Structures are given as C-alpha cells and as structure tokens.
Amino acid sequence: MADGFLVATAAAAVIPLVTLVLGFIIGYLAQRSGFCSIGGMRDLFMFKHTRLFFGYLALIGGAFIGYLIFWAIIPTAFPNFYWAVTQENPFSPIPGAPGGLSVGSYITLAVIGGFGMGFIGVLLGGCPLRQIVMSTEGNLKSLFFVLGLIVGAIIFHAWIMQLVQAIFP
C-alpha cells in the first residue's frame, strides 16, 4: 500500500482541522440551499420537483469523491476502504463497527433505524441535517429533535445494542 502524501503523525493534526472547515462549509451550504434528504424524496414523489433530490444525489457523490481523495492522501487512515469488494459475503460486518455484532444484527438495526428516522423525519418535516441547521437558526422544535437524537444515541449504546446482541448472537 502506498504511503500517501502525509504521514500518520501529520494526519492526526490535519484531519480534525479539515473536518472542522468542511463542517462549516457543508453547514453553510445546507443552510443557504435548504437541503433536506427527506424533503427531496417527498418533493420528488409528491410534486415531481427534483431540485432537492439532485442535491441529495450530489451529497452522496461528493461524499464518495471526498472519501477517495482523503484515501489517496492518507491511505493508512482508511485501511479497509475496499472491505465490501474484498469479502466473499458483501453483507459481512463493517470493519471498525461498534459492538462486533452479527450480520443479522446490523441488518436489523439498519432497518429499524431507517424506518424510525424516516417516520420521525416525515412528521418533523426534515432530515437530521435539516433539523440541526434549523436548530442553529433558532427553531425550538428542531432543538428538541437534536437533544432527542443525543439522548437516543446514549440509550442505544447503553441498552439497545446489548438487547440486539442477545437476540442475534
């Protein structure tokens, strides 16, 4: 594997700064454009408007291209980049995922989380990114959503992950 452009010690200092700068840029763009992945799906299916949907596709493409760029710069930071291609079973557990769960556990959690986030997102009128942006704009409902998201993550790691591990050994 190639060494990349940065050594691991320099990468440890550069990655948090790059993350902070990119976070500000993405937050600014999300606020100015009104980006929302759930709103994009809603507008596509209900009204045949594609502006937010193409923004969602651009986000996915930009994330993949950005990941490739960072992997080219610091390949040691992403040693398992091609994990899905190199495995015999494409549904094998993701390297570095929490809990060391079985494949059935990951699929169950993904389905439950996807349905739950989609349902709550439709009720609130926006995806988690949109709710975070709206909470920084002073929307109290969105602030409670963000606080609930944090509490939900704590509850998941404290109790639900152990329950799923017991169900799917």
Secondary structure, DSSP 8 states (H G I E B T S, - for coil): ----SS-HHHHHHHHHHHHHHHHHHHHHHHHHHT--HHHHHHIIIII---HHHHHHHHHHHHHHHHHHHHHHH-GGG-TTTTHHHHSSSTTS--TT-GGG--HHHHHHHHHHHHHHHHHHHHHHTS-HHHHHHHHHTT-HHHHHHHHHHHHHHHHIIIIIHHHHHHH--
